[in-house]
């Protein structure tokens, strides 16, 4: 067995042995997510996926797993579903709790595939848009009231601003004075960035079960570059389709990763952006209400800003939420995201025109057929 960050006086085999599967041959660390720790377990009868659920982030672990069970049950009603299956413990539970390390573990079938941070391939962008649209169509019948908000107010800008102001006031890491110009700019954007959640509060933009973390890395492709499924399902809970569209566009058409320091070199590909929106609207154009269509262009700057304010808040709080690999890592992430926000805002007129034209074309095509 390979050593891992969780070999601290105990052995991973003890966790794996509690699940109902063939004996493990090896355990390999996979992925580089911000939150959970993931492993591929090799067995005589195939590979499985083991994951430690970060209960400091996802505190209601039982409710999270109930959400996941509901979603996967829905997906597997379709005979062609490529979503993973939960592997239960030998006692029939959906996860393992290890008392000695205060850690929670789940296991699913392993779905081989490829994920990517961004792309220059228009077809991949279009397929990503379609995949999220299909996900929204499938989850539309689910009652949001039956899904626990595992991270309350996850994409609520009002809540994120409250956290931000608290972090500024407390300044526990003594970092505020070094970022005052950035803090001032964030404060100046409050009215503009809370306009969309105001529409949600006024019930103009509907709530349904959505993914809530649809960056391209969370869409799994096969070797033919066809979508297998959406992954990283911890955040599946009530939200709006705009959150998923905006979060996908936050990274999909961007040429540099979210922690790139050379923000002057950041670029947004409008060709990739148009391909993604085209893919989404091809399936969902007649399912959105007028307010969702109105605010769709703003989804990208909104979700980019919310990530920026989260990174900056975590930096001010002493890097307690996101994993960091270098000094000022969260600050670099924040500056990166805010630079993108400014670019997205400049692109609003072009996005609005494209979306209006594409919806009109789809409506005409449907009427003619």
ROVOTOR-250037 format. One line per 3 residues: number of its first residue (from 1); for each residue y, z, x of C-alpha. Coordinates in steps of 0.001 Angstrom, whole numbers, plus 500000, padded with zeros to 6 digits. Layout:
N
NUM> Y Z X  ...
# end
This chain:
369
1> 500000 500000 500000  503484 499191 501217  505981 502023 501622
4> 508803 502177 499128  511953 504132 498474  509934 506248 496043
7> 507282 507435 498540  508697 510943 498736  505770 513335 498987
10> 503645 511397 496522  501989 508009 496274  502810 505113 493950
13> 499103 504738 493237  499301 507940 491205  501728 506247 488826
16> 499842 502958 488694  496505 504700 488049  497823 506108 484767
19> 498203 502654 483246  495336 500838 481592  494607 498110 484132
22> 492260 497135 486949  492505 498998 490298  495559 498022 492355
25> 495150 496256 495686  498787 496441 496786  502275 497232 495551
28> 505265 495169 496641  508968 495804 496084  510601 492941 494177
31> 514112 492174 492994  517501 493528 493974  518911 494879 490725
34> 521801 497339 490595  520007 499899 488426  516191 500042 488334
37> 513504 499852 491053  510894 497132 490551  507452 496394 491984
40> 504751 493779 491666  501306 495344 491480  498451 493145 492681
43> 495108 493773 490950  491723 492054 490818  492544 490765 487340
46> 496071 489514 487929  499489 490828 488783  501586 493255 486760
49> 505178 494430 486872  505970 498110 487475  509483 499423 487031
52> 511162 502784 487456  513651 503236 484622  516870 504732 485953
55> 517305 507519 483412  520641 508525 484925  521960 505227 483558
58> 519614 504808 480584  519487 508439 479480  517661 507974 476151
61> 514533 506543 477791  512287 506945 474742  514789 505106 472561
64> 515158 502382 475190  511420 501828 475178  511378 501783 471369
67> 514035 499041 471461  511952 497085 473937  508805 497441 471831
70> 510610 496166 468732  511990 493169 470586  508704 492194 472222
73> 506863 492611 468934  509305 490161 467357  508997 487686 470199
76> 505198 487755 470130  505077 486850 466456  505586 483353 467795
79> 502381 481875 469243  504277 480148 472051  506126 483261 473261
82> 506400 483574 477031  507772 487109 476944  505837 489822 478805
85> 503425 492204 477123  503785 495951 477504  500870 497598 479306
88> 500189 501030 477885  498913 504072 479690  495286 505119 479418
91> 496401 507621 476767  498237 504932 474757  501832 505736 475764
94> 504419 503055 476556  505527 504689 479820  504708 507357 482404
97> 506841 510355 483224  506335 511853 486689  507485 515463 486644
100> 507519 516022 490404  510153 513304 490903  511704 513391 487418
103> 511117 509652 487087  510090 507337 484247  507897 504265 484742
106> 506872 501323 482576  504562 498401 483158  504357 494886 481727
109> 502431 491735 482436  503960 489866 485370  505694 486611 484437
112> 505975 484349 487491  509139 482328 487647  512438 481739 489377
115> 515843 483260 488694  519119 482365 490334  522616 483810 490651
118> 524456 480574 489886  523829 476837 489837  525382 473427 490370
121> 522752 471785 488140  524168 470776 484761  520718 470736 483190
124> 520033 474334 484227  523386 475394 482797  522670 473553 479539
127> 519179 475069 479274  520596 478533 479923  522997 478045 477022
130> 520150 476936 474785  517977 479885 475858  520630 482417 474891
133> 521260 480584 471613  517541 480678 470787  517451 484383 471651
136> 520329 484983 469238  518618 482977 466503  515391 484955 466902
139> 517089 488349 466962  519473 487597 464079  517062 488947 461403
142> 516718 492286 463227  518659 495192 461781  521075 496473 464470
145> 520825 499928 462900  517202 500086 464073  518192 499569 467720
148> 519470 502555 469622  522647 501973 471691  521110 503056 475006
151> 524525 502728 476647  527013 503577 473910  530135 501394 473837
154> 528649 499284 476628  531062 496368 476188  533810 498250 474369
157> 537014 497739 476321  538632 500763 474700  535876 502961 476146
160> 536041 501297 479556  539792 501888 479704  539229 505550 478805
163> 536735 505888 481664  539147 504096 483985  542078 506382 483138
166> 539872 509455 483549  538764 508235 486993  542398 507658 487975
169> 543417 511121 486788  540552 512900 488530  540574 510772 491714
172> 537529 512685 492951  537012 510348 495920  540706 510408 496925
175> 540941 506622 496667  543647 506076 494052  546614 505736 496424
178> 544883 502898 498276  544526 500741 495166  547709 501446 493183
181> 548799 497771 492838  545387 496892 491414  545488 499904 489091
184> 548938 498882 487851  547708 495361 487077  544705 496685 485155
187> 547032 498893 483104  549268 495895 482345  546291 493964 480897
190> 545271 496613 478353  546781 495065 475223  545403 491624 475993
193> 541944 492898 476834  541557 495181 473812  542419 492448 471284
196> 538830 491178 471007  537202 494592 470349  539916 495185 467757
199> 538521 492178 465872  535069 493736 466121  536356 497047 464724
202> 537906 495139 461826  534480 493546 461101  535737 490028 461678
205> 533247 489493 464485  529723 490459 463357  527360 492791 465154
208> 523728 491839 465718  520991 492593 468240  521924 490818 471488
211> 520827 490954 475124  524079 492381 476568  523319 491363 480185
214> 522894 487587 480218  523859 486667 483744  521851 483687 484985
217> 519705 486023 487097  518271 487375 483850  516994 483995 482685
220> 513591 483108 484106  512788 479445 484826  509509 477738 485695
223> 508947 475178 488452  510070 472385 486097  513388 474201 485607
226> 512520 474966 482006  513345 478386 480569  510465 480844 480314
229> 512271 483809 478779  515144 486233 479158  514347 489237 481351
232> 515834 492667 482098  515661 493826 478479  516969 497386 478928
235> 520324 496554 477368  518993 494807 474245  520914 496612 471503
238> 523725 496011 469002  526602 493832 470191  528202 490461 469549
241> 527084 487019 470626  530402 486741 472479  529299 489434 474936
244> 526238 487396 475899  528145 484118 476178  530876 485726 478265
247> 528476 487546 480543  526578 484338 481272  529793 482517 482111
250> 530929 485404 484299  528543 484215 487041  526934 480926 486001
253> 529714 478482 486995  531138 480561 489846  530620 479400 493433
256> 530522 482840 495093  528643 486088 494307  530407 488923 492523
259> 530884 490910 495727  532316 488072 497837  535383 489326 499681
262> 537099 485959 500221  538454 485739 496678  540819 482921 497606
265> 537751 480666 497834  536488 481487 494332  536073 478471 492080
268> 534905 477980 488493  533056 474746 487737  534262 473417 484406
271> 531399 470927 484385  528881 473792 484504  530907 475749 481954
274> 530985 472822 479541  527249 472190 479988  526428 475824 479174
277> 528679 475940 476094  527340 472570 474974  523782 473871 475237
280> 524651 476977 473255  526616 475217 470522  524016 472488 470094
283> 521859 475195 468530  524405 477681 467198  527483 475629 466252
286> 526945 476097 462500  525878 479751 462765  529177 481153 464073
289> 532011 482259 461834  535627 481230 462354  536482 484359 464357
292> 533526 483942 466710  534599 480352 467373  538213 481412 467818
295> 537335 484051 470417  534546 482140 472170  536894 480796 474912
298> 538028 484358 475630  534457 485635 476041  534375 484708 479746
301> 537590 486471 480842  536749 489438 478612  533321 490053 480112
304> 534571 489332 483625  537373 491843 483173  535041 494491 481789
307> 532869 494191 484888  535940 494397 487082  537197 497566 485419
310> 533701 499089 485639  533485 498338 489361  536966 499740 489967
313> 536223 502844 487896  533033 503446 489879  534933 502998 493147
316> 537498 505588 492068  534697 507931 490956  532965 507751 494342
319> 530341 505039 493741  528146 507060 491398  526848 504263 489147
322> 526262 501045 491074  524212 500790 494238  526390 499906 497231
325> 525459 498426 500593  528736 498728 502450  532028 500575 502528
328> 534345 499655 499623  531578 497546 498060  532659 498345 494503
331> 536285 497630 495375  535353 494189 496693  533420 493578 493468
334> 536395 494642 491370  538874 492433 493236  536448 489535 492947
337> 536088 489916 489181  539808 490327 488570  540544 487191 490595
340> 538116 485347 488314  539780 486769 485216  543051 485154 486246
343> 541288 481813 486724  539531 482088 483346  542820 482822 481605
346> 544352 479691 483131  541435 477677 481703  541837 478955 478122
349> 543621 475853 476704  540992 473524 478165  538133 475684 476861
352> 539619 475883 473366  539986 472115 473153  536451 471496 474416
355> 534882 473947 471953  536839 472590 468992  535909 469006 469867
358> 532229 469860 470412  531904 471713 467108  533594 468833 465287
361> 531214 466312 466876  528172 468398 465916  529369 468718 462325
364> 529952 464956 462076  526520 464230 463566  524865 466544 461057
367> 526715 464993 458111  525768 461469 459232  522100 462385 459622
# end
